Amino acid sequence: MKTIALLITLDTKDQEAGFLVDEITKLGKSPLLMDIGVVGEPGITADISREEIAEEGGKPLSELLRNPTRDEAAPVMVKGCIAILNRKIAAGEVDAVLGLGGTQGTSTCCEIMQALPYGFPKIMVSTIAAGDMSGFVGIKDITMMFSVSDILRLNPFTRKILANAAAAACGMADVEEKFLMRKGEKPLIGMTNLGVLTRGAIEAINYIEEKGYEVIVFHAVGSGGRAMEQMMREGIIGAVFDYAMGEIADDVWHVLRAGGPDRLTAAGKLGIPQVLCPGGAEHLGILVAEHKVPEEWKDHKQVFHSPVIFVPRLNAEEMIRVADDILRRLQYTRNKAYFMFPLKGVGRYSIPGGVLNDPEADKAFFDHLRSKLPENIEIVEMETHAEDPAFVRKAVDLLIGLIENQDK
């Protein structure tokens, strides 16, 4: 029988918890009720008590209750739930997790869910799910479900919402498709992409598959690159064609596609085979009011990627800033890698005749990288643009060469 873990504070949401337990049981599954509350008396008996969770989190509940604060209690309960759930998931004892909460409950449940494996079903029924959920979802595959009304006692509407959530969790638990990577298999290749590189990305996918490998592509808009690198850390991705580096450029200016301080470091630290290309690093993506050009960028070449995404071309001095940030991140690369230089443009906007074409800025960028890249990162220069099939196929050939030499 499949088991659905329920993350609920049982002092305030006991009625809802009892309803979910009944719905899951009626659907032929086994509920595992976990009490993530701290203060207040549980209104229903948990399968895994708050005392057990707190103990697993490193601090007895009695100690948390001496002077209870959310700042002290939440990390303990999160840590305890993560430990219990990951242990049960590894043992095949839990098949999906369903959380329920408002602002605090959503924060707690989602932090727990972010620590669970990719592919494992995670559903969060939340009163705040109609807003910006990026901070709650992070880079994990959490399904957010808007409760519409507050989650305070049952009524005909909340019963329907909760019944839908229970059915969704049970349905996900029944899915037979598994996400497993076995030792000895060819590594899954991770690849980044941007809209200005999509033709080249499709060429790369097809060629990678021709070579007998599978590839997972990430939209390099901040969350995409971070997710790819987390999958490297978790052993899911074993090689990378980092085709798009717009996340680095945007991180320098702290704008839309910013990849964060650790982007472009994971493969190097882990010794994973990698081929690099600075695709899309010659421009920024800035979220603006519709067709509104920010004052500080009016003297730059520019285009609108969409009515609300403004794209300014970086000049030579600014491109050197991007190059320096790339170099800082690549200092962690300990094995051999390749850095591809598409000398005729790093994206569709900057090819000859393109709206953001600037050969002088491109030259300054490539010259700076050429003079300072570590010796173990070999430069491959081609008189093509980044989407040229010959360029893309060369990159794939080099990556597969690294993979196969690593296995010898």
N, C-alpha and C positions, 0 to 999 in steps of 0.2 A: 504494500500500500504506500502511495506517495505521501510525503509529509510536508505540510506548509507551516513554516515558522511565522508566528505573529509577534510583532514588536509593538507593544501597547502599554501605556501607563494605566494600571488597573484601579487606581484610586479615583480617576476622573472619567475613564472610558470603559467601565466594566460592562455596561449594557451593550455597547458596540462590540466589545470583545466576545461576549456571550453569543451575540447574533452571528458573528463571523465563525465562531467555533461550530455553531449549528449548521450554517450554510456549507462550510467545508466538509463537515461530516456527511451531510445529505448528498454532496457531490462525490462521495466515495473516497475521500481523502482523510488523512489523519492530521488534525491541528496540533501544533506545538506552541502553546501560549507562553510567551516570555514577558515578564513584568519588568518594564524599564523605569517604573516610577521609583521615587525615593521617599517623599513625604506623603503622609496620608495612608489610610488603611485600604488595602485592596478589597474591591467589592466582589471579586470572583477569584477562585483559586487558580494559580498559575501552575503550569507544568514545570517551568523553570522560574524559581522565585527571585525576587529582587535581592534577597540575601545571598543566594548562590551566585548571581551575576556580579554583585559588588565584591564578593570574596575572590572571584575569578579576576576581577579588575584590579586587585591588589590592596583593597581596603575594606574592612568589615562594614556592613551597613550601620551597625551601632555607632561606629566612629563617625560616619558621614552624618548621622542624625544628631550628634552633639551640638553642632552649630551649622545646620544645613544651608549650603549655598549652591546655586546652579554651577558656579565656576568650579567648585571643588567636586561636586557629585557627577556632573556630566562626563568628564573624561574617564572616571572610574567605571561608570556603567557602560560607556562606549567600548572601552578596552575589554571589559568582561564579556559583553555580547559578541564582539569580534572573535575572541578566543573560542568561545563555545560554538558559535556558528561555523567557523572555519574548520574546527575539529569534526563537527558533525557532517559538514559537506564533504570533507575528505573521506569520511567513513561511509558515505552514501546514505546518511540517515536523515538528511533534509534535502528537499527537492525544489523549494521556492521560498521566498521570504516576502511578507506583506507587512508594511508599516502603516501606522495611523497617527495623525497628529496635526496640531496647529504649528505656530512658528517654532516653538521650542522642540516639540516632538518631531517636526520635519528635520530640524537641524541634527538632532540626535540620531534619528533613524537613517538619514542619508549619510551621515559620517560613518555609521556602521556598514551601510551598503557599499560605500566606496571602497571598503577594505575586503569585499568579497570578490570571488573570481569573476572574470569576464565570462559571459555566456550563462552564468547562473541567474535564474529569474529573480528580479528585484522590482517590487511595485510599492510605490509610496502614495497613499491617499492623503492629500494635504489640503488644508484650507487656503494655502497661499500658492497653489500650483498654477494659477492663472498669470502669475508675474514672471519676472526674470529668474529662472531656475538654475542658471549657470553655476552659481556658488554652491548649490545643493547637489546637483548632478555631478559636477566636476568633469572627470573624463571617464566615468563608468556608465554602463548601460542600464541606468535606472529609469524605469517607466513611471512618470509622474501622472497622477490622476487627481483632477480638481474635484474636491468634495462639494463645491458650490456653496452649500450652507455650512455653518459651524458644526463641529463634531461635538455636540453636547446633547446627549440623550437621543433616543430613537423616535422617528416619526416616519410616515409613509415614504417620504422622499429619501431620507438617509438610509432606510432599509434597502431601497432599490440601488442606491449608489454602492453600498457595502456588499450587496449581493453580486453586483457586477464585478467588484474588485475581487471577491472570493472566487468567482467563476474564472476571471482572468488568471489568477494565480494558479488555480487548479489546471487550467488549460495549458499554461506554460510548463507546469510540472510534467504534464503528459507528453510533451514534445519529445520525440525519439532522437532527433538530430543532436549529436554531441559535438562539443568543441574541445578536442583533445589533440595534443601534439605528442607523438611518440618518439623516443630516442631512436636514432638511426634513420629516421625519415629525412628527406630533403628539407632544409629549413624553409619556413614561410618567410617570404621577402616582404618587407614593409617599404612603401613608397609614398612620398608626399607629392601633392599636386595643387595647382591653382588654375583658375579659369584661363589664364593666359598661357597655360602649358598643356591644356587638355588634349590637343591633337597628339602631342608628343607622348603624353601619358598613355593614351590608347595604343599607340605604337609600341610602347614599352611593355604594356600588359600582354599584348599579343605575342611579342617576341619572347618574353619570359615564359609564357605558357608553351610556346614552341619548344623551348629548351627543357621542358619537363618540370618546371617549378610553378608554384602558386604564389600569388601576390595579393596583399591587402593594401588598398590605397586610402590615404588620409588627406582630407581637405586641410591644407596648411593655413588655417585661420586662427591659430593659437591653441585651441582645444585639440585639434587634429594632430599636430606635431607632438604635443604632450602625451596624448593617448598612445601614439606610436611608440614613444620612448618608454612609457610605462609597460607596454607589452613586451618590449625588449627585456626590461628588468624582470618581468614575470616568466621569461623563457618562452614566450609565445612566438616572437619574431626573432629569427636567427641571422638575418642579413638585411641591409637597407640600401635602397637607392634614394638618397635624400635629394630629390629633384627640385624642390621648392624651398627657398629661404626667405620668403617675404616676412615670415614670422620674426626673423632676426632684425630686419630693417625696421619693422614696426615696433619691436621691443626697444630699440634705441630711442625712438620718439614716444613710446608708451601710447600707441594708438591701436586701431582695431584688431589687427592680426597678431598682436604681441605674443610671443611664445614663452615668455618667462625666462628667468635667469639660467635654468638648467637645460634649456633647449639646445640641441646640437652637441650634447656632452655624453649621452648615455652609451651610444655605440662605441665611442672612443674608450670610455672607462671599462666597458665590458669586453672589449676586444672583438666586437662583432664586425664581420666584413662590411665595409661601407664604400659607396661611391657617392660623391657629392657634386651638386650643381647649384649655383646661386640663382635658381629660377625665381623671377619675380622680386629680386632684392633691389632692383633699381628704382622702385617706386614705393609709396606708402598707400595704405588704405585707411581713410579717415571718415568716420561717420559724421554726417553734417545734416543740417536742414536741407530740404529738397533743392538741389542745384545751387546751393550756397557755397561760394568759394571763400575759405578762411583768409583773412587779411594777410597773414604771414606767408601765404603760399601764392599770392597773386602774381609774383614775378617769376614763377616757375612754369615750365611746360606742365600741362595738366590735361586730365580727361576725367569723365565721370564713368565709373564702372557700372553704376546704377544711379538712379536719381538721388540717392542718399549716401552713396559711397564715393567720395572724392579721392582722386588718385593724382598726386603731384609727383613729377619726375625729380629724383635727387640729382644735384649737381656734383661736380668732381670732388669738392671738399666733403660733401655729405656722404658720397660713396666711400670715401676713405674711412669715415667714421664707421660705416657698416662693415667694411673690411676689417677694421681693428677689432670690432666686436666678434666677428666670425673667428678671427685668429685667437682671441682670448678663449673662446669656447673649444676650439680644436686643440688646445694645448694638452687636453686629456687623452688625445688619441695615441695609444701605445703601440698598435700594430700598423702594418702597411695599409694605406687607403689611397684612393684616387680622387683628385679634385678636377672636374671637367670645366674647361673654360670655353663657352660658346662665344667666340669673338664677334659674331655678327648680331648679338642680342640675347639677353637672358630671359626674354619673354616676348609674347606677340606684340606688345605695345612698343618695344624698343628695337625691333628689327629695322633694317634700312627701309625708309618710307613710312615707318610707324609713327604714330602721334607723339610718342615719347622717345624717339630715336635721339641719342646723344653720344656719338662715338668718343668724344673727348672725355666724358665722365666715365664711360665704360673702360677706356684705356687706363685712366687713373686708378680705377678699382682693381683691374687685373694686374697692373704693375705693382700695386701695393701688396696684393696677395702673393704675387710671384716672388717678391723680395723677402717675404717673412714667413711663409708657410714652413712648418717643420719638415725635416728631411724625409721622414717616413711617409709623408703625404705627397704622392707623385702627381705632378700637374700634367694634364692631357689637354692640349690646346687644339681647337678645330676651327677652321674658317667657315663656320656655319652658325645658324641660330639654334636656340635650345630645343625647338620643336622639329628640327630636321631629322628625318628617319635615320640617316647615317650617324648622327650624333647620339641619338637615343640608343641605337643598337650597339654602338661602341661602348656606351656606359654599361649596358646590360652584360655584354661579353666580359668586360673587366670585372664586374661584380661576381659573375659565375666563376670566373677564374680564381678570384679570392676564396670563394666558398670551397671550390674543389681542391685547391691547394691546402686549405685549412684542414681538410679531411685526410690528407696524406700523412 
